[in-house]
Amino acid sequence: MTISVALTAENAAFVQAEVASGRTDSAIGLSNPSAAERLYDRIEEKVRRLADRQRLGPRRSDIRPKTRILAEPPHLILYEIEPNTDEGPITIVEIAPVVDGRRDLAGPE
């Protein structure tokens, strides 16, 4: 079975906006659109890896019960798999938001 995984248009737009705004790390800013493209490419490559290794990222149930993450600092790629198990075939990989990893994602206890 082949699983197709890709960034949604919403997530791609978020990454481009974050980089263009200069809110990411200090090496990437408004005057460097090629840096934005490189960041996008790195995030997209991480997402592509999920097609072959759906359980690549660790579980982060402190964020949401079924959430897993991949890191591309300073961003985190949140995703969920179906079924949400540690063994057996996966039918769906859903990319949730790509977020700034410096945020408190777990929120108040």
Sequence and secondary structure as in RCSB ss.txt:
>XXXX:A:sequence
MTISVALTAENAAFVQAEVASGRTDSAIGLSNPSAAERLYDRIEEKVRRLADRQRLGPRRSDIRPKTRILAEPPH
LILYEIEPNTDEGPITIVEIAPVVDGRRDLAGPE
>XXXX:A:secstr
        HHHHHHHHHHHHHT S TTS TT HHHHHHHHHHHHHHHHHTTT TT S B TTT TT EEEEETTE
EEEEEEES  SSS   EEEEEEEEETTS SS   
